[in-house]
Amino acid sequence: MNHSDPDERWLGAIVHGAFFLLLGSSFARFLTRDQGGARTGWVVALFAFFCVLYVLGHLVAPPPRPGLPPTRRHLVWLGSVTAVWVVLLVLAPSATWCVMPLLFAGLHALPPRIAVPAAAVLTALVVVSEIRVADGPLNPNMVVAPPAVAAVATAVLVHLQRQGARQRVLIEDLVRTRHELAATERRAGVLAERQRLSAEIHDTLAQGLSSQRMLLQAAELVWGSDRDAARDHVRAAAEITSHSLAEARRFVHDLAPADLAERSLAEALGALARRESGPGLTVEFRLEGDPGPLPERVAAALLRIAQGALANVREHAAATRAALTLTWLDDQVSLDVADNGRGFERTEAPGSGSSTRGHGLPAMRIRARQAGGGLIVESTPGEGTVVSVAVPIAVPIVVKETAL
């Protein structure tokens, strides 16, 4: 029996109790009806040996766990105790019904193709023993009852054994499926995190490096003719470098935008507009409605979308003006980034003709979905571009993006 299973322990206790009860009643019947002659001492000793062998077998040769084949030691014990019972049955027919626990032990441990014939042989021995000790006319129940009881017990035990095997297969399948699902979720989480990190790098470090490069190139162009303008470009590049360094440190610490560490979203967008304004591009920030509290993840997503949209404006739109508009409504907050640049066809991704990265717009869409909202891009060649994102305030935040 499986001693770790309460049901198995309960069933084993009942079987052992039935064995000792039948053994005791058989021994009492022998003492009151069948004893006599020189064999009495041998039969008593055989009863005792039968009992000791049964007890020792369950201690040193326990039955296998469900679904496992029996050990050689258990098979030797089962054969030995059955042989002792057969000898005892020849000497003392009173021991007939001690076979029931042995029948159960055989059905429990052996495969059905062996257990069923063994049960038939034991049942036949019981019938022969009953006929042998019968007095008077033959009672049909002596012939019919043992096979009927054995057949019912065999059918039930074999059915339970097969049902248990099917359940074990099902459990193994469920456990394997659960492990595969956990592995799939881990892989999806890793991919989503990698995509999120790539978006963070694109919107912070890559954007800052791009701005620095443009300012330094502009400074190089006017260095010989206008030193003051060149110094202004270098100072602006240095400011962007300082901000990018703060972003990098914040990125390493907790991946939250540095602008939101001590500012609200509106203040951070205003600072972004001022920082992105420079020679050739003026960025304006507008706030509409009464701002309220926002989850940190939503605020971070909106700020990153604004950074990505302005990076596209600076690199691809050839615009002179851009506007950031943050609008607070009763049930949602929206952000619009508009420019007066050259625009693009609806089927063409921003910057597809001038950039090999093509990461900005997909990253913005992913951020919008992660925040529980959606992103819309409207553009017409020669008439500029508007990027709009709206996030419902009451909708729970999507923590993990699994649709890559």
N, C-alpha and C positions, 0 to 999 in steps of 0.2 A: 504493500500500500504506500501511497504517497503521504508520508507523515507530515508534510507541510500543508496539506489540504484538510480542513476540518471535516468535510464530507467524507473523504477517504478514511480518516481516523474513526469517524462514527460508524461507517460501514464495516471496517475491520473489527471494531469492538463487538459489533453484533455477530459477525461470523465466528469470532473466537468464542463468544459467549454461547452461541448455538452448539459449537463443537464440544465444549466442556459439558454442556447440559446433556447432549446426546450421549457422550461418552459415559457420563455418570449414570444415566438411566440404563444404558446398555450393560454396564458393569453390575448395577443393582439387579437387573433382570437375570443376568448370568448367575449371580449368587443365589437368587431365589428359585430359579427354575432349571438351569442347565448344568449347575456344578455337579461334580461327582466323578469318581474314578481318578486314575493317576494323572490325568491331564489338567486337573484343576489348578495345580501350582503353576504349570506352564502358561495357562491362559491368564492367570492373574499377573504373572510377570510380563506377559506380552501386552496386556492392557496398560501396565505401567510404562513399559518401553514405548508403546504407541503414543502415550501422552507426552512423555519426555521428548521423543523425537519430533512431535508436532510443535512443542514449545521452542525447542532449540532451532528448528528450521526457520521460524519467523524471527529469531534473533540473529542467526549467523547467515541465513540465506533468504533475505526478505524478497518479496515479489517485486517485479520491475515496475517502474513508473508507467503510467498510461502512455501508449505510443512507442515504448521501447521494448526490444526483445528481451526475453528472460535470460538471466545469467546461467552459466553452466552449473554453478553451485545450486541455484534454485531448482533447476531441472533434476539434478541428482537427488535433492531432498524430496521433490514431488514424487519421483519414481520410487524412492525408498519408503516413504510413508504409505504410498499406495500398496506396495508389496507387503508391508507389515499388515495392513488392513486385510488384504486377501488371505494371508495365513491365519489371521485372527478370525476371519469369517468362516474359514474351514473348521477351525477348532471350536468356535463359539458363535453360532448364528445370531446370537443376541446383539452382536456388533454391527448388524446390517446397516442401520441408519446413521452410523458414524461417517458414512460415505458422503453425506450431503456437503459438509464443509470442504472435503477433498474435491468434490465435483466443482464447487465454486472456485476453489484455488486453481484447478486446471483450466477452467474456462476463462478465468481472469488473466492467467499468465500466458497460455499457449495460443497460437494463431488458430482461427476457427477450423481450418482444414485438418488440424490435429486434435483440437479440443472436442469437436463434435463426435468423431469416432471413439475417442477415449471415454466421453460421457456415455455413449451407447454401450460400451463394454461394461462399465461400472454399473449401469442400470440393469443390464442382463444378469450380472452377478447378484444384484439385489433380488431380482425376480426369482432366480434359482434358489437363493437362500430362503426366501419366503415360502416357496413351494416345498422345500425340503423339511421345514419345521411345521408345516400345516398339519392340523389334526382334523380328521373327518373329510367331508366332501371339499373339493377344491373351491375356494372363494374366488370368483372372477376379479374382484378388486385387487387381489394379490398379483395378478398378472397385468392388469390394466393401469392401476393407480401409479406404480413407480415410473413406467415409461411416460405416462401423461404428465406427472409432476416434473420429471427430468426434461421432457420436451419443452414445457412452458419455461422452466428455468433457463434452459439452453437458449431458447429463442430470445428471451428478454435480455440475457447477458450478451449474446452475440450482437443483438440490435444496439444495445448501449455501447458496446465496444466500437462498432462501426460508426455510430453517431458521434462518439467521442473523437474518433479519427477524423471525421469530416470537420468537426468543430476545431480541432487542432490545426488542420490545414487552413481553415478560414481565418483563424487567429493569426497564423503565420503570414497569410496574405495581407491581413489588416496591418500587422506590425511592419511588414515590408513596405506596404503602401504609405504608411505614416512616415517611415524613414525617408522614402523617396520624396514625399511631399515636403518634409522638412529640408531635405537637401535642395529641392527646387526653390523653396522660399529663400533659403540662404543665398543661392546663386542669384535669384532675382534681386534680393536685397543688396548683394555686392554690386551687381550691374547698375542698379538705381543709384547707389551711393557713388559709384564711379562717375556716372553721368552728372550727378549733382555736383561733385567736386570739379569736374571739367567745366561746368557752368560757372561755378564760383571763381575759378581761375580766369575764365574768359572775361567775366564781368569786373574783375578787380585787377589782378596783376597784368594780364594781357592788355587791358584797356589803358592802364597807366603807362605801360611801356610804349604803347602806340602813340599816346599823347606826347610823351617825352621825345620820342623820335621825331615827330612832326615839328615840335617846338625847336629842337636842336637843329634840325635841317633848315628851318626858317632863320634861326640865328646865324647859321653858317652863310646863308645867302646874302644877308645884309651886314655881315661883320665888317666888311671893308668900307661900306658906304654909310652906314648908320649904326654906330656903336651903341647908342642909347637903346635903339629898338632891339638890337641883338642881346644886350644885357637884360632887357625886359623878358625876352623869350627864354633866356637862360634861367632867370629868377622864377618864371612860371614853371619851367621844367623842374627846377629844384623843389618848388612847392608840391608839384604832382609827385615827385619822388618821395617827399616826406609823407604825403598822404598814402602812397602805395605801400610804403614801409609799415605804416600803422595798420593798413588793411592786411598785409602779410602776417603781422604779429597777431592780429585779431583772428585771422584765418586759421593760424596754427592753434590758437587758444580754444576757440569754440565755433569757428566758421560763421560767426554773426558779423554783419556789416559794422565797421568801426563808427560810421556816422550815426548809428542808432544806439551807441553805447550811452550817450548822455543827451540825446536829442529825440524829439518826436519824429514821426515820419514826415510831417510837413516841413519841419526845420531841416531835416536831412535832405529833402528834395530841393529846398531853397539853396542850401549850401552846394548841392550838386550843380544846380543851374549856374550859380556864380562861378564855380570852379571850371565848368565847361565853357563858359563864355570867354572869348579871346579874339585875337585877330581873325577876322573873316567869319566869325560865327557868334551870334548873340543868342543866349538861351534865357528865356523868361519863365518864371514859376508863378502859377496862379492857384489859389486855394478857394474852392467854392463849398459852401455849407459849413456846418459846425463840426470840427473834428472831434472824435471820441477815441476811447481806448481800442487798440487793435492787438490781437495776439502777435507775439514777437515774430513768429514764422511768416504771418501774412505781411507784416510791415517789411520784413527782410526781403520777401519775394517781390513786393512792389518796388522797393528801392533797386533791387538787382535788375528788374525789368527796365526801369528807367535808365539805369547805367548802360544796359545792353542796347536799348533803343538809341540813346545818344551816341554810343560808339558807332552804330550803323550810320547815323546822320553824319558824323564827322568823317568817316572813312569812305562812304559810298554816295551820299546824297548831293554833295556839292552845294549845300544849303548855306544861306547867310543868316537865317533866323529859325529858331525852334522854340517851342513852348511846351512846358510841363504843366498839366492841369490835373489837380487832385480834387475829386468831387465826392463829398459825403452825402449820402441819401439815408433814408430811414432804414433800409434793409440791405444796402450794399455800399461799397466804396469802389470808385473807379479811378483809373489813371489813364490820361491821354498824352501821347507824345506826338506832336505835329511839327512838320518842317515844310519849308518852301523850296525844297530841292527838286531834283530832276525826276523823281518818282521812278516807277518801274511797272512793267506789265504784270497783271495778276498771276500769270503762270510762271513768272520769273522771281526767284528768291532775291531778296535784297542783297546786292553785292555780288551776284552770281557772275557778273562779267569782270569784276575787278578784285575779287577775293577768292582765295582757295580754301578758306576755312569753312564758310557756310554754316557756322555754328550758332550765330547770334539768335536768329528767329526761332529755330527749334528749341533752343535753351529757354527762351522767353515763354514759349507755349508750355513747356514742361513745368516751369515755375508757376504759371497760372493754374494749371491743373492741380499741382501739389497744394496750392492755396485754396482749392475748391472752386475756382472761377474759370474763366475762359478768355481767350485773346483773339482779337480781330485786327487784321491789317487791311487798310484801304489805301490804294495808291493808283495814280494815273500818271503816265509819262508827261513830264513837263509841269505837273501841278502839285508836286509834293506827296508826302506820305503821312498817314495818321495810324499810329499803333494804339489800340485801346484794349484795356484789360479791366474786367469787372469781377469783384469778389464779393459774394454774399456774406454779410457780417454774421448772420445766425447759423450758417452752414458749418458743420464741423470740418476741421482741417484734415486733408488727406495727408497722412504721415508718410506713406511709402508709395512711390510711383512704380508700378509694375508693368505698365504698357510702354515698352521701349520702342 
